[in-house]
Amino acid sequence: IVVNGRGFSRYGAQTALLGSYGSEQHLTAWIPPHLSFTKQPEDAWLADNTIFGPAVWIETSQESRFDVDLSITAIPAVEIVAGLDLNSSDSRKFYLKNIRLASMFKLVQALNTPEFEANRTYMQEQMDRPRIVTAVWIL
């Protein structure tokens, strides 16, 4: 994943739900930083704040073919013919649908309520550059 021209590695990205949050691992300034979304979202952060975004079809196909033909006439009046033909092809089609937060402002408002003061404190003091999942693609 590339954010503002900087590449990131996302461990466990397949299990990161919308609104999940986690931190960037320490000491990754000059290598691709590792993001680990380990904390599940609070329901209040997502309430009335999710929308479906664009959808996309991704289609891929691949074809591979290998042929070998061998013909020998070294023995008079005998012709030996052998051949090998390998052909494999693969075609797949995927449908992806985006779901995302409708408003970052609503998320900020929810995070700044007194109810989530402990979460804010934890994110500020215990997490290194915390990140929140603001969009996911559903396969």
C-alpha positions in Angstrom: 0.0 0.0 0.0 1.4 3.4 -0.9 0.3 6.5 1.1 1.6 9.9 0.0 4.4 8.3 -1.9 5.6 6.1 1.0 5.1 2.3 0.8 3.7 0.4 3.7 3.5 -3.4 4.4 0.2 -4.4 6.1 0.4 -7.5 8.1 -3.1 -9.0 8.7 -4.7 -6.7 6.2 -7.2 -9.4 5.2 -8.6 -9.3 8.8 -8.7 -5.5 9.2 -12.3 -4.4 9.5 -13.5 -0.9 8.7 -12.6 1.3 11.7 -9.9 -1.1 13.0 -6.9 0.7 14.3 -3.3 0.0 15.1 0.1 1.4 15.0 3.2 1.5 12.8 5.9 -0.7 14.1 8.9 1.0 15.7 12.1 1.7 13.9 10.8 1.5 10.3 11.8 5.0 9.1 13.8 3.9 6.1 12.3 0.6 5.3 8.6 -0.1 4.3 6.8 0.4 7.6 4.7 -2.4 8.9 1.1 -1.5 9.9 -0.7 -3.9 12.2 -4.4 -3.3 12.7 -5.0 -5.2 15.8 -7.8 -3.3 17.6 -11.4 -3.7 16.6 -13.5 -0.6 15.9 -16.0 0.9 18.3 -19.6 0.7 17.1 -20.1 4.4 17.8 -17.4 5.3 15.3 -19.3 3.6 12.5 -22.9 4.4 13.5 -24.6 6.2 10.6 -21.1 6.8 9.1 -20.6 4.1 6.4 -21.3 4.2 2.7 -20.7 2.0 -0.3 -18.2 3.4 -2.7 -17.3 2.4 -6.2 -17.4 -1.2 -7.5 -15.0 -2.8 -9.9 -14.7 -6.0 -11.9 -11.2 -7.4 -12.3 -10.7 -10.0 -15.0 -7.5 -12.0 -15.7 -6.6 -14.7 -18.1 -3.4 -16.6 -18.7 -2.5 -19.1 -21.4 0.5 -21.3 -21.5 1.4 -23.7 -24.3 4.4 -26.0 -24.9 4.7 -28.3 -28.0 7.5 -30.8 -28.9 7.4 -32.8 -32.0 10.0 -35.5 -32.8 10.3 -37.4 -36.0 13.1 -39.9 -36.7 13.8 -41.8 -39.9 17.2 -43.2 -39.0 16.1 -46.8 -39.6 15.2 -47.5 -43.2 11.5 -48.0 -43.9 10.6 -47.1 -40.3 9.4 -43.7 -39.2 9.2 -42.9 -35.5 7.0 -40.0 -34.5 6.6 -38.7 -31.0 5.0 -35.5 -29.7 4.2 -33.7 -26.5 1.6 -31.0 -26.2 0.9 -29.2 -22.9 -1.7 -26.6 -22.9 -3.1 -24.8 -19.8 -5.2 -21.8 -19.5 -6.7 -20.0 -16.6 -9.4 -17.3 -16.5 -10.8 -15.5 -13.4 -13.2 -12.7 -12.7 -13.5 -10.8 -9.4 -16.0 -8.3 -8.2 -14.8 -5.8 -5.6 -17.0 -3.4 -3.7 -15.7 -0.5 -1.6 -17.1 0.4 1.8 -15.8 3.4 3.6 -16.4 6.0 6.2 -18.8 8.6 4.9 -17.3 11.5 7.0 -14.0 11.7 8.7 -15.4 14.6 10.7 -18.0 12.3 12.3 -15.1 9.9 13.2 -13.1 12.8 14.8 -16.2 13.9 16.7 -16.8 10.4 18.0 -13.2 10.0 19.0 -13.3 13.3 20.9 -16.2 12.4 23.1 -15.5 11.8 26.8 -16.6 8.2 26.4 -13.5 7.4 24.3 -10.9 9.4 26.4 -9.2 6.2 27.4 -8.9 5.1 23.8 -7.4 8.5 22.8 -4.9 8.3 25.7 -4.0 4.7 24.7 -3.5 5.7 21.1 -1.4 8.7 22.0 0.8 7.1 24.6 1.1 3.4 23.6 0.9 3.4 19.8 3.6 4.5 17.4 1.9 6.7 14.8 -1.6 5.2 15.0 -3.6 4.5 11.9 -7.3 3.8 11.4 -8.8 1.8 8.5 -11.1 4.2 6.7 -11.9 2.1 3.6 -12.0 -1.6 2.8 -12.7 -3.6 -0.4 -15.1 -6.5 -0.2 -14.4 -9.4 -2.6 
